[in-house]
Amino acid sequence: MTREIADQVPSDSPGAREIGFTIPQRYNASRILFDNLSNCHGDRLALTGPAGTRSYAELCAEASQWGHGFQSLGLKRGDRILMFLDDTPAYPAAFFGAVRAGFVPLLTNTLTPPDLLQFYLADSNAAVAVADAEFCSRFDAVACKDTQLRTLIVANGAAGDHAVPNAIIAERWLQGFSTDLAEADTHRDEMAFWMYSSGSTGRPKGIVHLQHDMAYSEAAFARNVLKLKPDDICFSVPKIFFAYGFGNSITFPFSTGAATLLLPAWWVALRARVRHRRRRGLCTACGYDLRASAGRCPECGAPAAIP
């Protein structure tokens, strides 16, 4: 299922004409990111946050490495790749690398339990998954049963317990691949990526996004409503795996050369713990009661007051 899908909305629909939306028949959605190079935005900030910063040139280089890495696994054009990732630079890099190489990322909620993960894997026939190290345990025997999953690529850390036949540590694996990757010759109506519905009326349904859909949402909303500029910095409370969060964090800022602030859940949890301990007069590093202490924590030696 790699060729064009019958899009029920014509390319010259009234909505498309109203916003002046046109796109070539041969189009790959990775241009949302990679066009920043030809638009002289390579040195501009693309990503910032506690997990690191990336310029557009650096992010494109990492995305290219991911694309070459996926190709090395023997995947065929249109094969799905399940992504179980928090909001760090690894997410857009892996996503755009997959799309640029002609594969179809499947964006999944990081709160997904193993039984529902099994459904996603079986329904999509994904043979490869990319997951943050902290989520490896979700890929247990229940999640992997009766699926095609053969390889788990682990980002942001070392692999923990899982039931996938083969595991790859992304950080050292990616270093062996080129930082330049030509885009796949995709049609504007080919699949680009999937997201699943919430399943409120039954089993979740795979929502197929076509190659031209990201560009259309940018033209309709970011360009004509948000009016983003390259000097803007975007922050999305909804996570990347949500359609709205994906637009806010990825599609809209990248389409204009703006920057995105990514906050992974572990950082949010850490800040919440620090605030909670500070309010209770506890050491923000180890939780020791500091109400009878001054200067440094007698338990761990951390300063009694941490900014």
N, C-alpha and C positions, 0 to 999 in steps of 0.2 A: 504494500500500500504506500508506494513512494511517489506516485504521480499526482496530477492535479485532482483536487476534490471539487465536486460540483458546488460552487458557492452560489447560494440562492439569491445573494444580493449582487446585482450587476455592477461592473466596475464604473459605469457612468450613471449610477443612481443619483436621484436628486440631492441626497446628503453629500455624496462625493463631489458633485458639481458645486454645491454651495460653499464648501470649504476649499475648493480648488485642488482636490486630491487626485493626483495621477502617479502611477508607478509603472516601471517597465514590466513586461511579461516575464522576463528572466530576472528574478530578484531573490536575494537571500537576506533574511532578517538580521544577520550579523552586521550589516551595514550601519545599523543603529549605533553600534559601538565603533566599528572600524572607520567609518566616514570621518571621525574626528581627526584621524591622521591626515587625510587629504584636506581637511578644513583648517589645518595648522593649529589644532588643539592638542597635539601630542604632549606638550610640556605642561598643559593645564592639569589641575587637580581633578581626578575623577572620583576617588574614594577617600574618605577619611573616617577615623573612628578608633576605638581601643584595639581593634585587631590589625591596624596598620593603614598606611596611606598608599595610594597608587596614582601615578599620572596616567593619562590616557595611553601614552606610548607603552608604559609598563603593563597596564591591564591588557592591551591588545597582544603584547608579547606572551603573557601568561595564557591568555585565551588560545593563542595559536599552539602553545605547548599542549594544552589540554586536548585540542582537536587532533593533533598528531598522536597523542597518547591513545585516544579512543580508536583511531584508525588502526593502531598497532594491535588492537585486541581482536581484529578480524570481523568487526561489525559491518553490516551491509547498510547501504543508503536507506534511510527511513527507520532504522532500528531505534527502539526506545531505550533511553537511559534514565533510570529512576534517580532523582536527586533528593536527598534527605539531609538538608544543610541549614545551618543557622546563617544569620546575616553577617557574613565576613567577606573579604575580597575573593575567597575561593568560589563563592556562589556565582557572581557574574562571570568570572573567568571560565569556570566549567560550563556554565550555560552557553555562553557565546562560542566557546570552543566546539561544543557539540553541534550547535546550529550551523556554524561555519563549515564544519566537516560533513554536513548533510545528514546528521542524526537528529533524533527528536527527544529533547529533555522532557522528563515528567516531573513536575514540581509537586512535592508532597508536604503536608502539614507535619511539623516535627513533633506534634503531640499524638501522632498516629500510633495506635497499639499494634502489636505483632499480628493479630488476626486480620485487621483491616489492611495492614501492609501486605499480607499474603494475597489478599484480593487484588490490590493494585499491581503487584508483581505478576500474578497469573493473568489478569485481564489485559495487561499491556505487553506480555511476553518479553519483558525486559531481561536481558542476560547480564547486564552490567548495572551496578548502582554506585553512586557516590554519596558518602555519608561523613559527617563530622565524627571524630573519634568518640565523642561522648554518646553518640547514638548507635554504636556498633551492636550493643546488646539487643536492640530491637530486631536485629536480623537473626533471630533464634530459629530453632527447628520449626516452630509454628509458622513463622513468617516465610520460611524458605520451602515449606512442604508443597510439592506439586507445582513448582515454578521452574522457569528456565534460568533463574539467576545462577551465574557461575563465578562472577568476579565482583568483589567489593573494593572500591577505591576509597581509602581512608584519608580525609583531609584534617588539618589542624590537630595533629597528634598521632599517637601510635594506636594500632588496632587493639581493641578489647575483645571480650568473648563474643563470638558469633558462630553461625552455622553455615556460612558461605564457603564453598570449596576453595576459593582462591582469594587472598587479600593482598592489596598493593598499597604501600604508603606513598601518598601523592607527592610529598615534598621532595624525596630523593628520586622518585620515578620520573617526574616531569623534567628534571634537569637534563635528561638525555635527549630531549626533543627540540626541534627547531623553533625559534621564536617568530617565524614567518609562515603563514598558511594561506593559500589561495582559497577563495570561497567556493563552495559547491555550486554547480550550475542548476539551481533550483528554480521552479516556476513560482510565480507569485501566489498560486493557489495550492501549493504543496504544504503538507504539514510542517509546522515549525516547532511547536511544543504542545504539551498537554497539561491541563490542570483538572483535578477531579472536583465534582460538586460535593456539597456537604452530606448528601444522602438523607436529607430530611423526609423524602417521600419514598424511601427504599434504599437499595444499594447505590452508592455514589456512581456518578456517570462521568466518563472521561470527556472533557470539553476540549475539542481540537482547535488550536489557534493556528491560522495559516501564516505563511511567510509575510503577507502584506498587512496583517492585522495590527502589529505593533506600530507601524508607520501611520496607519489610519488613525489609531487612538491618539498618537502624538499630534497629528494635524488637526484633529477635531477638538482636542481638549488642551493639551499643553501649549500649543502654538496660539490658538484662538481664545482660550479662556485664561490659562495660567500666565501666558506670555512670558515664559522663562527666558532668561538671558544667560550667557556664559559665566557671568559673575555671581549667579545665584548658587545657594547651597540648599539642597533639599533634604528633609528628614521625614520618613514615613513611620508612623506608629504601627500600622499593619505590617506584618512581615512580608518578605519577598514572595513566599509561597502563596500568598493571597493575590488575587488578580489586581485589586486596587493597590496593594502594597508594591506589587511588581511594577506597575506603572509609575508610582511615585518614586521608587528607589532606582529603577533601571531605565524604563522606556523614556520618560519625560526628561530627566536631566541629561541622559546620554545623547538624546536627539539634538540638544542645543549646546553641548559642551559644558554644561553646568556640573557641579559636584554633588555627591551624595554622602550623607553621614549614615554609617551603618553601625547599629548597636546590637551586638549579639545578646542572647538571653542570659548568658553567664555573667556578662558585665552588669546588666540590669539587676540580677539577683545579688551580685556582690555589693553594689551600691545600696541596695535595700537593706542588706545585712549590716553594713557599716552604719547607716542611719539609725537602725534599730538599736544597735549596741551603744552608739553614742548617746541616744536619748536615755538609756538605762544606766549610764555611767560605767559601761563595760569597755574593756580593751577592744578596739575595733579589729585588731589582728587575731587575737585568740579567744576573746570572750571573757577574760578574767575580770572579776569585780574590782574596779579602780576607785570606788568611792572612799576607801580608806587609804589610798595610795596617792603619791604625787610624783611628778617627773616621769619615770619610765615604769612600764608594767613589770612587776616582780616575777611574773610567770614566763614571759617571752622576751622581755627587754625592749619591746616597742615603745615609742613615745606615748605618753598618756593621752595626748591629743593628736589625732591624725587628720589632716585637712580633708 
